[in-house]
Amino acid sequence: MGLVRTGRLGMRWAGVGDFAALSEMWTDELVGQYMGDYGPRDEEAVRDWLMGFVDDGTHVQFSLTRRADGEVVGWLGMGQSEEPVADWSFGYAVRAAHRGQGYMTEALTAGLEYCRAELGVASLWGECFVGNVASAWVMTGAGMVEIEPVERSRRFRIPAASR
């Protein structure tokens, strides 16, 4: 998988070399709180998760690395949606030391564009818990519009590209 670049980030396929950083992120209590039932919660699950990635054209799993020094600052996963809201959905998380610096808005903006331009994905959506104001800001900052919420979640969508 080729590298996607932004002003400050490199986005590449997540791999076992990212284990320490992604394990720190996935075992963070705040990540667990806001990811609900998605994602690994202990080091063994993180290792299994990283080993399970297959590039089958139905998803991307990016490690987000700071271009200045290569440090992994977070993760962005995008793939075919199981819900009829849009073609693909996504999830993301940021390591504690890198929150509040705009990395995820930058990464999500580039990831959405990559999926549309390079992979031909027509529409994408994401959601966050009602109390997760930071994620709502990330999605609107990446150009998404808020749509009808569900029970505990706010939902955001990038509409199908006009052709």
N, C-alpha and C positions, 0 to 999 in steps of 0.2 A: 504494500500500500504506500503510495507516494505521500510525501509530506505536504501538508497545508501550512502556509505561513501567514501570519498576521504581523502587525507592526512589532509586537513584543513576544509573540508565541510561535512555536513550532508545534504542529499537531500531527502525531504519527500513531500508527497502530500500537496499542498497548501490548507490552510483552513482559516476560518473566524478569527482565532487567529492571523493571519498574516496581518490583514486588515491595521493597521497603517503603517507598513513598505511598503507593496505593494501599498498602496494608495499614499504614498510619491513618490515611484518609478514611478507609472503609470501617475501621474500628473506632473512629471518633464518635462520641455520643451524639453530637449535633447532627452528623451525617445520618446516623441511624434514626434519629427522631424525625428528620424530614424526608427520608427515603422510604418510610413505611415498611412494607414487606419486601422491598427490592434490594438486592445486593448482599454481598457477603458480610458477615459480622465478626469473624475471627480470622486469624492468620491462615489456618488450614483452608477455610472457605475462599479466602482471597487467592491463595495459590491454585486451588482447583479452578476458580473462575478465570484466572489468567491462562491456565493451561487449556481451557476449553474453547478458546476463540478459534474460529474457523472463518476464513474469508470466503463466504459463499454468495456474496453479492446481495444479501438481504439485510446487512447491518454494517456499521463501522464502530470500532471501539478505539477512541483516540486517547492517548496520554497527552496531556497539555504540558509542554516544556517551555521554560523561559529561554528565549533565544540568547540572552546575554550570557547565561552560564549553564544551560541544559537542565536546570533543576525542574523536576516534575512538580507542577503546581496544582494539577487536578486531572479530571477525567470527563470525557463527553462521549456518551454512547448513543447511537442513533440506529433505528432499524424499523422493519415493517411493523405497522401498528396492528394490534389485536382488536382495536375498537374502530368503529366506522367514522370517527371524527376526521381523520386524514389518512393518507397513505402510510406515512411513517410517523413515529413518535421518538422521543428522546428523553434521556436523563443525564444529570451531571452532578458533580460534586467538586468542591475545592478544599485543598488542605488548609487547616486552621491558620497557619502563618501567612497565607496568601489571600485570605478573604478580604473583601472591601477594597480591592485594588483595580476592579474592572476587568480582570482576566476572563471571567466567564462570559460577560457580555461580548467581549472581543472574540472569544472562541466560538460562542454560539452563533454569532453573526456569520463568521467564516464557515462554520459547519453547515448551517442552513444553506448558504450559497453553494458550498461544495456538493451537497446532496442534490440540489436542484440542477446545477450546471454540469457537474461531472457524472452523476449517477442517474439523472433524469427523473428524480423523485418530484412528483407534481405538488404535493402538499404535505405539510408537517405540523405536528401539534405537540404540546407539552402541558403539564399541569403541576401545581404545587399546592400544598396544604394552605388553607386560608391564612393561617398565622405566619407563613413563610414570605414575609414582605420582600426580603432580599431576592428571592427567586422570581417573584412577580416583576420586580424592577429589571432583572436580567432579561426576562423574556420580552417585556415591552421595549427595553433598550436595544434589543436585537431586531426590532421592527415587527414583532408579533402583536396581534390584537386579541383582546380578551373576548371570549365567547361565553355562552351560558355555562355557569358553574354546575357542579354536581355536589352531592351531600357535604363533603368536607374539603373539596378541592376547587381551586380556581383553574380555569382552562384557558389556553392561549393557542392561537393558530396562525400559521402563515397560509394564506389561501393558495389554491392551485395557480400556477403560473399562467398568465395569459399567453395564448399562442397565436 
